[in-house]
Amino acid sequence: MSKRNAVPQLRPEDRVGWGWGWGMEWQPDEQGLQQVLQLLKDSQSPNTVTQRAVQQKLEQLNQFPDFNNYLIFVLTRLKTEDEPTRSLSGLILKNNVKAHYQNFPSAVADFIKQECLNNIGDPSPLIRATIGILITTIASKGELQTWPELLPQLCNLLNSEDYNTCEGSFGALQKICEDSSELLDSDALNRPLNIMIPKFLQFFKHCSPKIRSHAIACVNQFIIGRAQALMDNIDTFIESLFALAADEDSEVRKNVCRALVMLLEVRIDRLIPHMHSIIQYMLQRTQDPDENVALEACEFWLTLAEQPICKEVLSGHLVQLIPILVNGMKYSEIDIILLKGDVEEDEAVPDSEQDIKPRFHKSRTVTLQHEGGEGEEGEDIEEDDDDDDDTLSDWNLRKCSAAALDVLANVFRDELLPHLLPLLKGLLFHLDWVIKESGILVLGAIAEGCMQGMVPYLPELIPHLIQCLCDKKALVRSIACWTLSRYAHWVVSQPPDSYLKPLMTELLKRILDSNKKVQEAACSAFATLEEEACTELVPYLSFILDTLVFAFGKYQHKNLLILYDAIGTLADSVGHHLNQPEYIQKLMPPLIAKWNELKDEDKDLFPLLECLSSVATALQSGFLPYCEPVYQRCVTLVQKTLAQAMMYNQHPDQYEAPDKDFMIVALDLLSGLAEGLGGHVEQLVARSNIMTLLFQCMQDTMPEVRQSSFALLGDLTKACFLHVKPCIAEFMPILGLNLNPEFISVCNNATWAIGEISMQMGAEMQPYVGMVLPHLVEIINRPNTPKTLLENTAITIGRLGFVCPQEVAPQLQHFIRPWCTSLRNIRDNEEKDSAFRGICVMIGVNPAGVVQDFIFFCDAVASWVNPKDDLRDMFYKILHGFKDQVGEENWQQFSEQFPPLLKERLSACYGV
């Protein structure tokens, strides 16, 4: 061993020798090589004790700078070893490169790079691929800049007569294009794509399908980013793709389809002249015998549906496309095996943990009630409407076809039905369950887009679907649940005995099905039905609760989480009707039993806390017997999370970052308690340090934590202001800082809380007006502000003006117009009442501020259905005051501009 580099002294048998001779290339020390090979053999052992020893040994060997030389040597030179061992050696080296490449001595780094380039044409596909992975890992460590010969050499090797060298180089280039597409298209490297892309395009005609496939895959990496070099060659690219349209190799066809789908998004202008033939091609490929090709092609319809030209270019092809999509919606044989479609009863089989997807808690956002509907949640619709085979959560042809039919139904609406209805009849009543099941899926997929046109058929179809809920095949029962939930809105609009009652009766049986997949689908469908039916469910509450509570004892882990959601949604839907002793007696014991069973660090607390939050809000005083332990635990969860966050911030190397969802969910349940229990929450707040914790939460770095803390602050302000008031001087500046519309929901909840605080503070709000008013006026005048935020901002400005008119009224002309337009669509309620009182008081202080926009004020006043008498008097005085001020003749001219309905309403209600 040469002493040129001192090596930490380990036991002699642990030593891997430095094998650099002067002026010679590196050679391994025989004993060291044997050690490394033994390590590679051991690491393939399934024994955990051996695995642990391997890990320790790896850490020791990583102390030796040339350990990595041994690893590359085994990969590239030791042809006597078996391929899996050589490949593993390369993968361990790749991990070392990832972890500490910057510490490799330059001699070692150079040796590795040289070996990679010299052996990229290894005869073994596995070894070539491993070297390719190693090259791209080094390249992505910032080494594309410091390894200038890499790209030119790989591009040169493409010209090699030797297939292995060409394929290996292309494989490596494809990985580099995937990992570093942005860097390759930047000035940092002198724009290598100007050479690479024309080069790749030449290989589209190569005789080997594997090479053709690599070439397309390389170019495909640059479509979405619109790389300049590709845009300059776009027509050649498209022509080359067309030339490969009928390629016999499925991987090539797949890459051609993928390219066309991306071009549709990025350069549709270039495809439009050829659109007819592209559509014909994609119709063929969507039926490709290779499902991977069919799936790529099917994406084309999904993407096309988002383009404005969809209707125009696709109308003539629907007659071909619809049957193809419908046909793709059948389960394939492999799906049925994976889904255990032949297993009917599995309710007693526990779930494996990886089946359970992580849940994300959606923080509370305060919204207002609108005319003609519940609080509108239109701004963040959740994308959970796809069909229900989550067990195959990976995307497949069935899901893609269903999604495509769904979006096309939304584009073409009822024009789709003439192509579908003749097919549907044959499917829905088919004797083969697989075909019948696909028909039910079709019916669900078109529900949103074709609802109008489907209405005449629903009186016949809904009973048939309800019958399918009893089918002997579990997969038919589960899809029927989903499809029925898509028509829940129509079911609820009919007399309850016709469809609602039979549907509910059958769905509740399915909630207790002996198949877990059916239980899950039924529970989700029932939650949708609850949202649509709301108080229509009240007569059946006893029956519903019996079923849901029975399911508690029956369900395995995954479905329990969905059951919590169904119970929470029920509480949201029927509200205070749940507050009956017999219902509380049924529902609360199993919920509290679960609550006591779960530990503080168990993520199953999230759905249970959300569920309890809805239940507490609905039960109101009925929740009192249960509130103390629930309240205490929420406070503890917040406290623990804050403490953990503090330790992590001080010593990130020693502590783990906390999962702040625990704190968010706990804050939201505290909001639910405050809202449900009202004044009863006062003693609980008095006996806890929640205000101190809230002060910390309001300043958390995570927006969702702030969002939930402002919601709780508003709810506590309404429920027990005496505990909030001492903190106002500290809280108000933080609220002012959070009036930042970049975080819509945080800003919304902070705005709402300021309004609630104003109503409690009265004239004492005066010192704080300057902190918040300028932000609120700015937000209400911003274009594209979401409706909910505009409404809450208007209410809060009105409330501030009500309690501090002298401070707010001078600003009147800066906000009166958007103020009026954002509040005209809100239902009569307390919040609207206090805001309009504020506006009236401010007009009294500064009548000139409203003159320019008086017609908007008139319109907003007319939006009231029954204002309270004293508010009606305030409106009367302002309207008549204005009319008297301008004189009869001017008033006539002014009121000529009113729409007829407004004129009528003002004259009927206020005599002007």
Salt bridges, closest charged atoms under 4 A:
GLU13 OE2 - ARG11 NE 2.93
ASP14 OD2 - ARG11 NH2 3.14
ASP14 OD1 - LYS57 NZ 2.88
GLU25 OE2 - ARG77 NH2 3.03
GLU81 OE1 - LYS41 NZ 2.98
ASP82 OD1 - LYS41 NZ 3.84
GLU115 OE2 - ARG77 NH2 2.73
ASP122 OD2 - LYS79 NZ 3.41
ASP122 OD2 - ARG86 NH2 3.03
GLU143 OE1 - LYS113 NZ 3.19
GLU167 OE1 - ARG128 NE 2.67
GLU167 OE2 - LYS210 NZ 3.35
GLU167 OE2 - HIS214 NE2 2.76
ASP185 OD1 - ARG191 NH1 3.20
ASP187 OD1 - ARG191 NE 2.87
ASP235 OD1 - ARG270 NE 2.93
ASP247 OD2 - ARG212 NE 2.83
GLU248 OE2 - ARG212 NH2 3.53
GLU251 OE2 - LYS254 NZ 3.35
ASP269 OD2 - ARG267 NH2 2.87
ASP269 OD2 - ARG270 NH1 3.97
ASP288 OD2 - ARG253 NE 2.82
ASP288 OD2 - ARG285 NE 2.84
GLU296 OE2 - ARG258 NH2 2.67
GLU344 OE2 - LYS473 NZ 3.41
GLU344 OE1 - ARG477 NH1 3.90
GLU347 OE1 - LYS554 NZ 2.64
ASP351 OD1 - LYS516 NZ 2.74
GLU353 OE2 - HIS557 ND1 3.40
GLU374 OE2 - ARG827 NH2 3.85
GLU376 OE1 - LYS787 NZ 2.77
GLU382 OE2 - LYS362 NZ 3.62
ASP385 OD2 - ARG486 NH1 2.73
ASP387 OD2 - ARG398 NE 3.43
ASP389 OD2 - ARG398 NE 3.13
ASP390 OD2 - LYS357 NZ 3.67
ASP406 OD2 - ARG486 NH2 3.51
GLU415 OE2 - LYS311 NZ 3.22
GLU437 OE2 - ARG398 NH2 2.79
ASP471 OD2 - LYS436 NZ 2.84
GLU506 OE2 - LYS509 NZ 2.92
GLU506 OE1 - ARG510 NH1 3.88
ASP513 OD2 - ARG477 NE 2.81
ASP513 OD2 - ARG510 NE 2.79
GLU520 OE1 - LYS558 NZ 3.60
GLU532 OE1 - HIS489 ND1 2.82
ASP546 OD1 - LYS586 NZ 2.72
GLU597 OE2 - LYS594 NZ 3.70
ASP600 OD1 - ARG633 NE 2.83
ASP600 OD2 - LYS640 NZ 2.81
ASP604 OD2 - HIS557 NE2 2.70
GLU610 OE1 - ARG359 NH2 3.53
GLU610 OE2 - HIS361 ND1 2.51
GLU628 OE2 - ARG687 NH2 3.05
ASP659 OD2 - LYS603 NZ 3.41
ASP668 OD2 - HIS361 NE2 2.59
GLU675 OE1 - ARG364 NH2 2.44
GLU682 OE2 - HIS723 NE2 2.70
ASP700 OD1 - LYS660 NZ 2.87
ASP715 OD2 - ARG364 NH2 3.82
GLU756 OE2 - ARG799 NH1 3.09
GLU764 OE2 - LYS725 NZ 2.97
GLU791 OE2 - HIS370 NE2 2.80
GLU830 OE2 - LYS868 NZ 3.35
ASP833 OD1 - ARG837 NE 2.56
ASP853 OD1 - ARG817 NE 3.06
ASP859 OD2 - ARG824 NE 2.51
ASP870 OD2 - ARG837 NH1 2.81
GLU888 OE1 - LYS883 NZ 3.97
GLU896 OE2 - LYS903 NZ 3.41
